Amino acid sequence: MKPTTKKTQDKYEIKEHQSIELLKELHILTRDGKMNQDSRRKLKQVYHLVQFIEPIIESLMSQQAKVKLVDFGSGKSYLGFILFDLVGKLQSKPLEIIGLELRKDLVEYCQALASKLEFNSMSFHLLSTEEAIQSDALPVEIDLVTALHACNTATDDAIRFALAKNVQHLVLVPCCQAEVASFLRKNKSIDGEDSYLAQIWRQPIHSREFGSHITNVLRTLQLEAHGYKVTVTELVGWEHSMKNELIVANRGLNSKQQLKARQDLNTLLNKLQLTELEERFS
């Protein structure tokens, strides 16, 4: 195994400008300022994700006066707070981070924490996907949407919101996607010359794993069909988390590439008898 260098270790250590109070509130540091192994793993994962987001923010900052980011399904906004603390505070232009969440207690907690830390460019809203698309409380133009470990169809909701808002960039870490697997289990057999395909998900464990995999394949094709260049990569090594697939999407595909992605998406849905999900991945 390749040894961890000091440079790699330093990359995941607490930075001088970071708020110790924030790290304690997020339970990354104990009340006496120490860090345990579990907290170090969480911090490493979020730091690694920040490395993908920071260049997007810096590129946007070079082109416009302000960057507006929506953290979809923000929860306790681990990502949003650390992103603002690590990156936002160092920018010469404002980075506005907007958390969207369906749990009132978490929205109230995050609003109180942002106020306590004087992170005045952060706000949190109790909104469903449809409400967020229509809400006057949000900026008309959003630059970037993030979703960290958005469970099951919450990632699809984040994509739907981003498409409705014509967002330029998405950074997604899907989690626990079970919907497609449930449709596969309903279709234990396929008629005709493609009948062999059903062997891929005949066993329950395979339907779960293949369902999770094909969900992100369909999301990738959906985003490409809407004009995004998509990269799917690993967030962190398997030793840190089993939920580690990272989808980064940036506007940039031409109409021919979009059409090909749409055709491939429709073919896959038909071949796998998932046409009931056409609207979700439209």
Helices and strands as residue ranges (DSSP letters): H 6-11, H 20-25, H 37-61, E 67-72, H 78-86, G 88-90, E 95-101, H 104-117, E 122-126, H 129-134, E 144-151, H 154-164, E 169-175, H 179-186, G 192-201, H 204-225, E 228-234, E 245-251, H 255-271, G 275-277
